[in-house]
Amino acid sequence: MRNVSATDAARRFSELLDAVEHDRESFVISRHGRVVARLEPAGGNGVAVRALLRDRGPDRGWADELSDIRSFPPQERPWNA
């Protein structure tokens, strides 16, 4: 993560955004020697989740486990204790 002054960030904002978007770089933005912000790739694009699901494959026992859990009367469900 590179440190950039607020002045440099303002002057080079488009360039920094390009680096974040295309190269997945991150920046710490400082003003008067204090860190005030981070500029980094957005985490909400689901890339990591999709990779995890693709690599692990389907859980064959999930439907059976869900059915078992749903068969408990609500007052006997262990997490309601």
Secondary structure, 3 states (H helix, E strand, C coil): CEEEEHHHHHHCHHHHHHHHHHHCCCEEEEECCEEEEEECCCCCCCHHHHHHHHHHCCCCCHHHHHHHHHHCCHHHCHHHC
